[in-house]
Amino acid sequence: MNAQMIRYILGRMLGIEGLVLLIPMLIAILYHEDSWTSFLYTSVILLVIAFLIGRKRPQDFRIYGKEGFVIVGFAWILWSLFGAVPFTMSGSIPSYLNAVFETVSGFTTTGSTILSEIEGMPYGMLFWRNFTHWIGGMGVLVFALMLTTLNDKNAMFLMRAEVPGPEKDKMIPQARKNALLLYVMYFVLTAAQIILLKIGGMSLYDSVLHAFSTAGTGGFSPKNTSVAYYDSAYIDGVITVFMVLFGVNFNMYFLILMKDIKSIFKNEELRVYLGIIAGTILLITMNITHMYGSVLKAFRYAAFQVTTIISTTGFMTADYDLWPEFSKCLLLMVMVIGACGGSTGGGIKVSRLLVMFKSIHREIKQLLHPRSVNRMMMNGKTITDNSIRGIYIYFFAYVIIVVISTILVSLDNYDLGTSFSAVLTTINNVGPGISKVGPTCNFGFLSPFTKIVLCVDMLVGRLEIFPFLMIASPSLWRKKF
């Protein structure tokens, strides 16, 4: 284990966070708020720590997969712990644990909140709250890769550990150029949404914050009633479209740049993702039309809520906790499925689900024809046994964590819908659940112990389990893999 290199990179990461905090500080100054000092003090603390532990360059710059996982896991934890300091220091969120919960929810793009009164917060704090979504959507390490001098081999280990999804396809060989290209596409889509929201009547400030949340598929809003505040079919439509776009594997946008449109239409994960969205919207629209008295109005709310849940964004335009049980069950289903691999969304990922269904189909064929050789294919490529094994292990670990977390959360003695959906929505990085943690509620009433459990679930879900398993298994750190 190259401890010196781990310390060096983490020191650089804290320094980058210190510089990033100067952006919301400028927003606070622009709005003549005293909270700017909280960002400045935290920034200075981070820069001093970065200087102390990151100034000495290690003699050995080599890292392996194990270092990549450990660095990613600790980087997210440290960014969350220090990112919470301005909230508490300014008095916006007096409890540090609540501030950590809000910050973890921000960076992991979950969108679960402990706040009941959002609109009274300072503009600088709200900006930082939503900006954490934008940074966390693509990943704090990917964000940092643009600003570091790591060689491509080391940088690729970090990207493999952080980029969500079962396959870490490289769009181009150079990792730093890869990160830069990802952020160029990310920035263009974000800017396009800001412009369209501004055209729809949103203020520039609100447009930027909602675009940050949509891009990161996070769900924080500067309004107490989320997107429902605007009561605009146009705004609902714009955000719905961009939630779908940010839930798509970013490799698809690279293929557009390469003018390889045929590969996009042949992509099985994309077709299944869009098919699930369309089918679920249709079923829920049929199920709730009687509540809204109009098919078009029912379609508008169904489309928004299905898209915000499957993309794991978590905005709200309707209280779906009042919808029929059939609709709520469908929403819980797509909550677990999540978005595409390689997107900013959370969940199990459509690609994993697709592989598991293909595995079931192959086993049935193997039972019927024992001597046959059945290869599993996706997007014209053979799925290796190692990839299948990795998906099975991931799913097994996912189920175990959900079960254990639900048992721990149930110690608060709330109903099963509250306990189970709180775990599901945090580990899948969605935001709202059902019952007492539904779309019109918040997580502030939960016990400190439960908030800690849910913070761990949010981090585990965003980093897709394995970096945290590495941190919990120090005996593996000595192995090279």
C-alpha positions in Angstrom: 0.0 0.0 0.0 1.5 3.3 -1.1 0.5 5.4 2.0 2.6 8.4 0.9 0.8 8.6 -2.4 -2.6 8.3 -0.8 -1.7 11.1 1.7 -0.4 13.2 -1.1 -3.5 12.9 -3.4 -5.9 13.4 -0.5 -3.9 16.5 0.5 -4.3 17.9 -3.0 -8.0 17.0 -3.0 -8.6 19.0 0.2 -6.7 22.0 -1.3 -9.0 21.8 -4.4 -12.0 21.9 -2.1 -10.6 24.9 -0.3 -10.4 26.7 -3.7 -13.8 25.6 -4.7 -15.3 27.1 -1.6 -14.2 30.5 -2.8 -17.0 30.4 -5.5 -20.0 30.3 -3.0 -18.0 32.9 -1.0 -18.2 35.3 -4.0 -21.9 34.6 -4.3 -22.4 35.5 -0.6 -20.4 38.7 -1.1 -22.5 39.5 -4.3 -25.7 39.3 -2.2 -24.1 41.2 0.7 -24.4 38.3 3.2 -22.2 37.9 6.3 -22.0 34.1 5.6 -19.0 34.7 3.2 -16.7 34.6 6.1 -17.7 31.0 6.8 -16.6 30.0 3.4 -13.3 31.9 3.7 -12.4 30.4 7.1 -13.1 26.9 5.9 -11.2 27.5 2.7 -8.1 28.7 4.7 -8.3 25.7 7.0 -8.4 23.3 4.0 -5.5 25.1 2.2 -3.4 24.9 5.4 -4.1 21.2 5.8 -3.4 20.6 2.1 -0.1 22.4 2.5 0.9 20.4 5.5 0.1 16.9 4.2 0.4 17.4 0.5 3.5 19.5 0.1 6.0 16.6 0.2 6.0 14.7 -3.1 6.2 10.9 -2.6 9.2 9.1 -4.0 7.0 6.4 -5.4 4.2 7.7 -7.6 2.8 4.2 -8.5 -0.7 3.3 -7.4 -2.8 0.2 -8.0 -6.4 -0.7 -7.9 -6.4 -0.9 -4.1 -5.0 2.6 -3.7 -7.6 3.9 -6.2 -10.5 2.5 -4.2 -9.1 3.8 -0.8 -8.4 7.3 -2.2 -11.9 7.6 -3.7 -13.6 6.4 -0.5 -11.6 8.7 1.8 -11.8 11.7 -0.6 -15.6 11.6 -0.6 -15.7 11.3 3.2 -13.3 14.1 3.8 -15.0 16.4 1.2 -18.3 15.8 2.9 -17.0 16.4 6.5 -15.2 19.7 5.5 -18.0 20.7 3.1 -20.4 20.7 6.0 -18.4 23.2 8.1 -19.7 26.4 6.4 -23.3 25.4 7.1 -22.6 25.1 10.8 -20.1 27.9 11.1 -22.7 30.4 9.6 -25.5 29.1 11.7 -27.6 28.0 8.6 -27.6 24.4 9.9 -26.6 24.7 13.6 -26.2 20.9 14.1 -23.0 19.6 12.6 -24.4 16.2 12.1 -27.4 17.7 10.2 -24.9 19.7 8.1 -22.9 16.5 7.3 -26.1 14.8 6.3 -27.0 17.7 4.0 -23.5 17.8 2.5 -23.3 14.0 2.0 -26.7 14.2 0.4 -25.4 17.0 -1.9 -22.1 15.4 -3.0 -23.6 12.0 -3.5 -26.4 13.6 -5.5 -29.1 12.0 -3.3 -31.2 15.1 -2.5 -32.6 13.9 0.8 -32.7 16.9 3.2 -33.1 17.7 6.9 -34.3 21.2 6.1 -38.0 22.2 6.5 -37.4 25.9 5.7 -35.2 26.3 2.7 -36.1 29.6 1.2 -34.9 31.5 4.3 -31.3 30.3 3.9 -28.6 32.7 2.6 -28.1 32.7 -1.1 -24.4 31.7 -0.8 -25.4 28.7 1.3 -28.1 27.6 -1.1 -25.6 28.0 -4.0 -23.0 25.8 -2.2 -25.8 23.3 -1.3 -26.7 22.9 -5.0 -23.1 23.2 -6.3 -22.3 20.1 -4.4 -24.7 18.3 -6.7 -23.0 19.5 -9.8 -19.5 18.5 -8.5 -20.7 15.2 -7.1 -22.6 14.3 -10.3 -19.5 13.6 -12.3 -17.5 12.8 -9.3 -15.2 14.7 -7.0 -12.2 12.8 -8.3 -13.1 13.3 -11.9 -13.5 17.0 -11.1 -10.0 17.0 -9.5 -8.4 15.2 -12.4 -8.7 18.3 -14.5 -6.7 20.3 -12.0 -4.0 17.7 -11.1 -0.8 16.5 -12.7 -1.3 12.8 -12.2 -0.1 10.6 -15.0 -2.8 8.8 -17.0 -2.2 5.4 -15.5 -2.7 6.6 -11.9 -5.6 8.8 -13.0 -7.4 5.9 -14.7 -7.3 3.9 -11.4 -9.2 6.7 -9.7 -11.7 7.0 -12.5 -12.4 3.2 -12.5 -13.0 3.4 -8.8 -15.4 6.4 -9.0 -17.3 6.4 -12.3 -20.7 4.7 -11.7 -21.7 1.6 -13.6 -20.6 -2.0 -14.1 -18.3 -1.2 -17.1 -15.7 1.5 -17.1 -15.4 2.1 -20.9 -12.7 4.5 -21.8 -13.9 7.0 -24.4 -10.3 8.0 -25.1 -7.0 6.5 -23.8 -5.8 9.6 -21.8 -7.6 9.8 -18.5 -7.2 13.5 -17.9 -8.4 14.3 -21.5 -11.2 11.9 -20.7 -12.1 13.8 -17.6 -11.9 17.1 -19.5 -14.1 15.8 -22.3 -16.7 14.6 -19.8 -16.8 18.0 -18.2 -17.1 19.8 -21.5 -20.2 17.7 -22.3 -21.5 18.1 -18.8 -21.0 21.9 -18.9 -22.7 22.3 -22.3 -25.8 20.4 -21.2 -25.9 22.4 -17.9 -25.6 25.7 -19.8 -28.3 24.7 -22.2 -30.7 23.9 -19.4 -30.0 27.2 -17.6 -30.9 29.1 -20.8 -34.1 27.2 -21.4 -35.2 27.6 -17.8 -34.5 31.3 -17.9 -36.6 31.6 -21.1 -39.4 29.9 -19.1 -39.5 32.7 -16.5 -37.1 31.4 -13.8 -34.7 33.9 -12.3 -31.1 33.4 -13.4 -30.2 32.3 -9.8 -32.9 29.7 -9.7 -32.1 28.5 -13.2 -28.5 27.9 -12.3 -29.4 26.1 -9.1 -32.0 23.8 -10.7 -29.6 23.1 -13.6 -26.9 22.1 -11.0 -29.4 19.7 -9.4 -30.6 18.3 -12.7 -27.1 17.8 -14.1 -26.0 15.9 -10.9 -29.4 14.2 -10.8 -29.5 15.4 -7.2 -32.8 17.2 -6.5 -32.0 20.0 -4.2 -34.2 23.1 -4.9 -34.0 26.6 -3.5 -37.8 26.4 -3.0 -39.6 24.7 -0.1 -42.1 23.0 -2.6 -39.4 22.1 -5.1 -40.3 22.5 -8.8 -44.0 22.5 -7.8 -43.4 26.1 -6.7 -43.4 27.3 -10.3 -46.5 25.5 -11.4 -45.4 25.6 -15.0 -45.8 22.9 -17.6 -43.0 24.4 -19.6 -40.5 24.3 -16.7 -41.7 20.7 -15.9 -41.1 19.7 -19.5 -37.6 21.2 -19.7 -36.5 19.6 -16.4 -38.1 16.3 -17.4 -36.1 16.2 -20.7 -32.8 17.0 -19.1 -33.3 14.5 -16.3 -33.7 11.8 -19.0 -30.5 13.2 -20.7 -28.4 13.2 -17.6 -29.6 9.6 -16.8 -28.0 8.4 -20.1 -24.5 6.9 -20.3 -22.2 9.8 -21.3 -20.6 7.6 -23.8 -23.6 8.2 -26.0 -22.8 11.9 -26.2 -19.2 11.0 -27.2 -20.6 8.8 -30.0 -22.7 11.8 -31.1 -19.4 13.8 -31.3 -17.9 11.0 -33.3 -21.0 11.0 -35.6 -21.5 7.3 -34.8 -25.3 7.5 -34.5 -25.9 3.9 -35.4 -24.2 2.7 -32.3 -26.5 4.8 -30.2 -29.6 3.2 -31.7 -28.1 -0.2 -31.2 -27.3 0.4 -27.5 -29.4 -2.1 -25.5 -29.1 -0.3 -22.2 -30.4 2.9 -23.7 -33.4 1.2 -25.4 -34.3 -0.6 -22.1 -33.9 2.7 -20.1 -36.2 4.6 -22.4 -38.6 1.7 -22.6 -38.9 1.5 -18.8 -39.6 5.2 -18.6 -42.2 5.1 -21.4 -44.0 2.0 -20.0 -44.0 3.3 -16.4 -45.3 6.7 -17.4 -48.1 5.1 -19.4 -49.2 2.8 -16.6 -49.1 5.6 -13.9 -51.0 8.0 -16.2 -53.8 5.5 -16.6 -53.8 4.9 -12.8 -54.0 8.6 -11.7 -56.1 10.2 -14.5 -59.2 10.1 -12.3 -57.3 12.2 -9.7 -56.5 15.0 -12.1 -59.6 14.9 -14.4 -57.4 15.2 -17.5 -55.2 12.7 -19.3 -52.7 15.5 -20.3 -52.4 16.7 -16.7 -52.0 13.2 -15.4 -49.4 12.6 -18.1 -47.5 15.7 -17.1 -47.2 14.7 -13.4 -46.6 11.1 -14.2 -43.8 11.9 -16.7 -42.1 14.2 -14.3 -42.2 11.9 -11.2 -41.2 8.8 -13.1 -38.3 10.6 -14.7 -37.1 12.2 -11.5 -37.2 8.8 -9.7 -35.6 6.6 -12.3 -32.9 9.2 -13.0 -32.5 9.4 -9.2 -32.9 13.2 -9.3 -35.6 13.6 -6.7 -37.4 16.8 -7.6 -41.1 17.1 -6.8 -44.1 18.5 -8.7 -46.8 16.3 -7.0 -47.2 14.5 -3.8 -47.0 11.0 -5.2 -47.5 9.6 -1.6 -51.2 10.4 -2.2 -51.3 8.4 -5.4 -52.8 4.8 -5.6 -50.6 2.0 -4.2 -50.1 0.7 -7.8 -48.4 3.9 -8.8 -46.3 4.0 -5.7 -45.1 0.5 -6.2 -44.1 1.3 -9.7 -42.1 4.3 -8.5 -40.4 2.2 -5.9 -39.5 -0.3 -8.6 -37.8 2.3 -10.8 -36.2 3.8 -7.7 -34.2 0.5 -7.4 -33.5 0.2 -11.1 -32.0 3.7 -11.4 -30.3 5.2 -14.5 -27.8 4.0 -17.0 -24.2 3.1 -16.1 -21.8 5.9 -16.8 -24.4 8.6 -16.1 -24.7 10.9 -13.2 -27.7 8.9 -11.8 -27.7 6.3 -9.1 -29.5 3.0 -8.5 -28.6 -0.5 -9.4 -28.2 0.6 -13.1 -30.2 -0.6 -16.1 -27.1 -2.4 -17.5 -26.8 -4.6 -14.4 -30.5 -5.4 -14.6 -30.2 -6.3 -18.2 -27.2 -8.6 -17.6 -29.1 -10.3 -14.8 -32.1 -11.0 -17.1 -29.8 -12.2 -19.8 -28.3 -14.6 -17.2 -31.7 -16.0 -16.3 -32.4 -16.5 -20.0 -29.1 -18.3 -20.5 -29.6 -20.6 -17.6 -33.1 -21.6 -18.9 -31.6 -22.3 -22.3 -28.8 -24.3 -20.7 -31.3 -26.4 -18.8 -33.2 -27.2 -21.9 -30.1 -27.8 -24.0 -27.3 -29.0 -21.7 -24.8 -29.4 -24.5 -25.3 -26.1 -26.1 -22.8 -23.2 -25.8 -24.6 -20.0 -25.0 -22.7 -16.8 -25.0 -24.2 -13.7 -23.4 -24.0 -10.6 -25.7 -24.7 -7.0 -25.1 -24.2 -4.2 -27.7 -22.5 -6.7 -29.9 -19.9 -7.7 -27.3 -19.5 -10.8 -25.3 -20.2 -10.4 -21.6 -17.3 -12.1 -19.7 -17.8 -14.4 -16.8 -15.8 -12.0 -14.6 -18.2 -9.2 -15.4 -21.2 -11.4 -14.6 -19.6 -12.5 -11.4 -18.9 -8.9 -10.4 -22.6 -8.0 -11.0 -23.8 -10.9 -8.9 -21.5 -9.9 -6.1 -22.6 -6.3 -6.3 -26.2 -7.3 -6.2 -25.7 -9.6 -3.2 -23.8 -7.0 -1.3 -26.5 -4.4 -2.2 -29.3 -6.6 -0.8 -27.3 -7.4 2.4 -26.6 -3.7 3.0 -30.3 -2.8 2.4 -31.5 -5.4 4.8 -29.0 -4.5 7.6 -29.7 -0.8 7.1 -33.4 -1.2 7.3 -33.1 -3.2 10.5 -30.9 -0.5 12.0 -33.2 2.4 10.9 -36.3 0.5 12.2 -34.8 1.1 15.7 -36.4 4.5 15.4 -39.7 2.6 15.5 -41.4 4.3 12.5 -43.5 2.4 10.1 -42.0 0.0 7.6 -42.7 2.3 4.6 -40.7 5.0 6.3 -37.8 2.8 7.3 -37.5 0.8 4.1 -38.0 3.7 1.7 -35.5 5.8 3.7 -32.9 3.2 3.1 -33.9 2.6 -0.6 -33.9 6.3 -1.5 -30.5 7.0 0.1 -28.6 4.0 -1.1 -30.0 4.6 -4.6 -29.3 8.3 -4.3 -32.9 9.3 -5.1 -33.9 11.8 -2.4 -37.5 11.4 -1.2 -39.1 8.2 -0.2 -42.7 7.5 1.0 -44.7 7.9 4.2 -42.9 10.1 6.7 -39.9 10.7 4.3 -42.2 11.3 1.3 -41.8 14.1 -1.3 -43.4 16.8 1.0 -41.4 15.7 4.1 -37.8 15.7 5.2 -35.3 13.6 7.2 -34.8 16.1 10.0 -36.9 14.2 12.6 -34.8 11.0 12.4 -32.5 10.1 15.3 -28.7 10.9 15.0 -27.9 7.2 14.7 -30.3 6.8 11.8 -28.9 9.8 10.1 -25.4 8.3 10.3 -26.6 5.0 8.9 -28.3 6.9 6.0 -25.1 9.0 5.4 -23.2 5.7 5.0 -25.8 4.4 2.7 -25.6 7.5 0.5 -21.9 7.2 0.2 -22.0 3.4 -0.4 -24.7 3.9 -3.1 -22.8 6.7 -4.9 -19.5 4.8 -4.9 -21.2 1.5 -5.7 -20.2 -0.4 -2.5 -16.7 -1.6 -3.3 -14.6 1.4 -2.3 -16.2 1.2 1.2 -15.7 -2.5 1.4 -12.0 -1.8 0.7 -11.8 0.7 3.5 -13.5 -1.8 5.8 -11.1 -4.6 4.8 -7.5 -3.2 5.6 -6.1 -6.7 5.3 -6.6 -6.5 1.5 -4.6 -3.3 1.2 -1.3 -5.2 1.0 -2.4 -7.1 -2.0 -1.7 -5.8 -5.5 -4.6 -6.0 -7.9 
